[in-house]
Amino acid sequence: MPTDDSELSRRLFNDPSETAGPERGDISYDAAVLEQYKLYVEMADRISARRGLTNTFFLTLNTTVVGLVAALEDFPSGRAAAWLAIPLVAILGECFAWFYLVRSYRLLNGAKYRVVGALEERLPASPFWRAEWWELGEGRDPRKYWPLSHIEQWIPVLFALVYIAGFVAILLQ
């Protein structure tokens, strides 16, 4: 959890002696912090929405691939199935990209919410960082809360494993 003297807070807040404008405790300063906080929380929420759209796209793509493969009734066997290595490499590359996009979104959101926590230090209440996140066990106790970003990162890995297993099964026919 960020504290006022943390490196994050030091980087987040400008030194009042170096900037023109209201000082901490001034009503206009507090209003500016609140406006920046609202804007930043909205930006973090938009990242989450984009991550959801990305997952929907990749899940649809993978479901379509699985459906098309399942629709093929006669799979070639042995060496004749080697041609399937080309689409396998393409779809594994897609799974790899999906995995790293989800990971990037998770890291980006993690940083954004740490900044939200630092901003909340200047507000009268800390609903997300000190209250909600604490109540959820800070994501460390899966019985209380298991962050979706940790779960969703394994979905592309599972698809990749299914594709590899299917390819091997076709080759061994």
Secondary structure, 3 states (H helix, E strand, C coil): CCCCCCHHHHHHCCCHHHCCCCCCCCHHHHHHHHHHHHHHHHHHHHHHHHHHHHHHHHHHHHHHHHHHHHHCCCCCCHHHHHHHHHHHHHHHHHHHHHHHHHHHHHHHHHHHHHHHHHHHCCCCCCHHHHHHHHHCHHHCCCCCCCCHHHHHCHHHHHHHHHHHHHHHHHHCC
